[in-house]
Amino acid sequence: MNKKIAEDASQYTLGLVKSHYLEADLELVGDGMAPDTSDLAWSDYLIDARTMAERVAADLSLQL
């Protein structure tokens, strides 16, 4: 996946999460990710975060 597309999708998704959960602390999501992170490290991060993102998306879809 292109890094720019992943960044855009992440920002959009976190915006949706914040709109449903105003008290959510989204700072924790980006902990440890520097803006100049390599593509390989970014890819590894996305693989690790996928499970969490899928659970959040499933939870949001249940509430709709």
Backbone bond lengths (Angstrom), bond angles and torsions (degrees), N, CA, C in turn:
res aa  C-N    CA-C-N  psi(-1)  N-CA   C-N-CA  omega(-1)  CA-C   N-CA-C  phi
1 M - - - 1.458 - - 1.531 108.23 -
2 N 1.292 115.49 137.95 1.457 122.05 177.74 1.536 109.24 -63.92
3 K 1.322 115.92 134.01 1.470 120.92 -176.84 1.522 111.61 -59.46
4 K 1.327 118.74 -41.61 1.468 122.12 -179.16 1.530 110.63 -63.95
5 I 1.324 116.62 -41.10 1.466 119.88 178.31 1.521 110.25 -64.17
6 A 1.335 116.25 -42.13 1.467 120.32 178.69 1.522 111.03 -62.72
7 E 1.335 116.84 -41.91 1.468 120.11 178.98 1.519 110.83 -62.98
8 D 1.336 117.06 -45.18 1.466 120.88 179.72 1.528 111.06 -62.51
9 A 1.332 115.94 -44.27 1.462 120.06 -179.84 1.521 110.87 -63.99
10 S 1.332 116.33 -39.13 1.468 120.28 179.14 1.523 110.80 -63.59
11 Q 1.320 117.07 -45.55 1.461 120.66 -179.89 1.525 110.81 -62.69
12 Y 1.312 117.06 -43.35 1.463 121.07 179.71 1.536 110.08 -62.97
13 T 1.327 116.03 -46.08 1.459 120.80 -178.71 1.516 111.72 -63.46
14 L 1.334 116.44 -43.64 1.463 119.12 178.97 1.526 111.08 -65.45
15 G 1.325 116.92 -32.69 1.463 120.20 174.88 1.516 111.39 -62.80
16 L 1.333 116.10 -40.68 1.467 119.94 176.89 1.521 111.51 -65.31
17 V 1.324 116.05 -43.00 1.465 119.76 178.19 1.530 109.56 -59.54
18 K 1.320 116.61 -46.88 1.468 120.89 -178.42 1.531 111.07 -63.48
19 S 1.332 117.55 -34.10 1.463 119.55 -179.80 1.533 112.01 -69.25
20 H 1.317 117.65 -26.10 1.466 121.50 178.52 1.527 112.28 -93.29
21 Y 1.322 116.42 -29.03 1.460 121.88 -177.54 1.525 108.38 -127.09
22 L 1.317 116.17 81.38 1.465 120.98 -175.39 1.523 112.94 -58.72
23 E 1.329 117.33 -28.52 1.463 120.71 -178.38 1.532 112.86 -84.22
24 A 1.330 117.90 -3.68 1.469 121.02 -177.60 1.526 111.07 -63.60
25 D 1.320 115.24 133.49 1.464 121.54 176.59 1.524 107.68 -95.17
26 L 1.316 117.19 99.92 1.459 121.59 -175.36 1.525 112.97 -84.00
27 E 1.316 118.00 -4.76 1.465 120.81 177.95 1.524 111.04 -59.38
28 L 1.314 116.73 -34.48 1.461 121.04 -177.60 1.527 112.52 -65.37
29 V 1.316 117.44 -27.19 1.467 121.28 -177.31 1.519 111.47 -62.93
30 G 1.310 117.35 -38.18 1.455 120.84 -176.67 1.509 115.33 -97.23
31 D 1.325 117.55 5.34 1.466 119.75 -179.36 1.519 111.10 -54.56
32 G 1.307 115.61 130.77 1.457 120.98 176.35 1.514 115.11 85.74
33 M 1.309 118.69 -0.94 1.466 121.43 -179.30 1.527 109.70 -106.03
34 A 1.307 116.03 106.90 1.464 121.14 177.79 1.528 109.48 -80.00
35 P 1.336 117.61 150.10 1.472 120.27 -179.71 1.529 113.51 -58.25
36 D 1.317 117.83 -27.59 1.462 120.08 -178.49 1.533 112.47 -99.17
37 T 1.323 117.13 29.05 1.463 121.89 179.90 1.522 110.23 -62.45
38 S 1.330 116.13 139.25 1.465 120.75 -179.14 1.536 110.94 -66.05
39 D 1.324 116.22 158.40 1.461 120.58 179.11 1.529 111.33 -59.97
40 L 1.343 116.98 -38.91 1.457 120.23 179.99 1.522 111.16 -65.36
41 A 1.330 117.09 -45.15 1.465 120.38 178.55 1.530 110.43 -64.68
42 W 1.328 116.59 -37.84 1.470 121.18 178.55 1.523 110.10 -63.43
43 S 1.328 116.38 -43.69 1.457 121.59 178.85 1.525 110.75 -61.55
44 D 1.328 117.14 -44.23 1.465 121.19 177.81 1.525 110.78 -61.34
45 Y 1.327 116.71 -40.91 1.462 121.23 178.94 1.525 110.67 -62.45
46 L 1.330 116.70 -43.35 1.464 120.22 -179.51 1.521 111.33 -63.96
47 I 1.312 116.82 -39.32 1.466 120.09 177.90 1.526 109.56 -62.32
48 D 1.326 116.48 -44.70 1.469 120.57 179.70 1.531 111.93 -65.39
49 A 1.324 116.88 -36.31 1.467 121.11 -175.96 1.524 113.03 -82.49
50 R 1.312 117.72 -14.62 1.470 121.39 -174.60 1.536 111.92 -56.35
51 T 1.316 118.06 -44.86 1.467 121.03 -178.59 1.518 110.86 -59.39
52 M 1.329 116.62 -45.73 1.455 120.17 179.22 1.533 110.48 -63.37
53 A 1.307 117.18 -43.57 1.464 120.86 -178.98 1.526 111.17 -63.59
54 E 1.307 116.96 -39.42 1.466 120.19 179.18 1.527 111.23 -65.83
55 R 1.328 116.88 -37.62 1.468 119.60 178.29 1.523 111.12 -68.40
56 V 1.321 117.91 -40.05 1.461 121.22 177.84 1.526 109.58 -63.77
57 A 1.318 116.98 -45.32 1.467 120.67 -179.90 1.529 110.94 -62.18
58 A 1.332 117.58 -41.46 1.453 120.88 178.80 1.522 110.89 -63.86
59 D 1.337 116.36 -41.66 1.449 120.77 178.62 1.523 111.28 -63.24
60 L 1.314 116.94 -42.80 1.465 120.46 178.46 1.524 111.47 -64.46
61 S 1.307 116.97 -38.99 1.475 119.31 -178.92 1.523 111.17 -68.45
62 L 1.324 117.28 -29.89 1.467 119.95 177.08 1.514 112.17 -69.54
63 Q 1.313 116.43 -26.85 1.462 120.73 -177.42 1.521 112.60 -86.56
64 L 1.313 117.58 -8.49 1.469 120.24 -179.35 1.463 110.87 -83.43
